[in-house]
Amino acid sequence: MILMRLPTESTRNKGAAAENAALHFLEKQGYQLNCRNFRIKEGEIDLIMVHPEEDCLVFIEVKSGNMAFFPGYLEGINRRKCAKIAKVASVFIENLDREYAAYRIDAVFVERGTKQEFHHLKNVYCMA
């Protein structure tokens, strides 16, 4: 039997706040929102954005927490997690009405606290 801890309302609120912060951060970098919280039974993708200059569709995993634990959050984006995101992304791509020049999986780490910092890691699937 596998026991899983269900997210509390507080955890959901923190996750939504991190996604909002990441969204605004990426929009300032020139990304455009395509879809948010795309979910199928196999999993979910937090943000799906387009980088128009690159004609690239980017699937983004958002993580948040204390900067002291940043390496630990990166460990959560492992091969299994990337494969799951890739599977969900492939379903999304199959249903697109256009093709893009490139596709990739990124991660954005949002530091919680008084000073909000962002770490945007591109092509994490290649790093896993």
N, C-alpha and C positions, 0 to 999 in steps of 0.2 A: 504494500500500500504506500502510495506517495502522498505526503502531506504538503499542501501549498498554503502559504499565508496569503490571504486575500488583501488587496490594497484597502486601506482605510480611506475615509473621505478626505482626511488631511493629506494623505499620500497622493490621492487623485488631484487635489487642488494644487499641490506642489508640482506635480507632473504637468498639469495644464498651464501653470504659470511659467514653467521652464520652456514648454513648447511655444507659448506666446512670445517669450523673450527671444528664443532662438529664431522664430519667424521674423520678428522685427530686425534682429541682427542681420539675418540673411537678406532681407529686403534692402537694407542699407548697402549690402554688397552687390546689389544688382539682380538678385534672384527674384523670381516671380512664383507665387503660390499656384500650384496646379490642383492639389488635393491635400486634405488634412485627415489624419487618422483613418487611412484606408484599411479596412478590416475584412478578412475572410476567415474561414475556420482554421486555417493553418497559421494565422498570425496577423500582425498589424504593422503598418509603417506610420511613424509619427507625422512626417511631413514629406510631401512630394513636390519638388520645386523645379522650375526651369531656369537654366542659366542661358539667357538669350544670346549672349555673345559667343558662347561655345555651342549653341544649339544642343544642349545637353539636358537630359531629364535626370534629376538627382533624387535618390531615395535616402531620406535622412532619419537616422536614429538619434533621439535627443536624450541625453543623460544630464542629471544635475546633482549637486551636492557640494561638499566642502572641498576646497582645492587640495587639502592635505591628503584626501583619499582619491585624488584624480587617477593615479595608476590603477587602483582597484576598480574604478569604473571602466577603464579601458579593457580590463580583463573580461568584463561582461560582454564585450563585443568580440566574441571569439568566432571560430569557424562555424560552429553550430548556429549561433545567432545570425551570422552573415548569410549562411545557407538558407535559413528561414526567411530572412528579409528578401533574398534573391528569389525564392519561390513565390512569395507574395508579389514581388515586383514583376515577375514574369506574367502573372495573371493580370496585373494592371496593364502591362505593355500589350498583351493580347487584345485588350479591349480599347486601345487607343484608336483614334481616327486619323492619326498621322504618325510618321516615324521621326525620330531624332537622329542627329549625327552620332550621338554618344549617350551612354547610360552609365551611371555609377552609383555606388553606395557611399555616403558620407556619414560622419557622426559629429554632433555638436555637443560639447560639454558646457553646461551653464553653471557657473559658480554661484551658489546661494550666499546671501549675506548683504552687508551694506554696500560693498563694492562688487558689482556684477561684472564678471569677466567671462569671455567666451573663447573656446578653443574649437576651431573648425578643422576636423581631420578629413581629408579627402581620400577617396579610394580605399576605405578601410577593408573592403573585401579582399583586396590584394595583400593587406597587411596581416590578415587573420591566419 
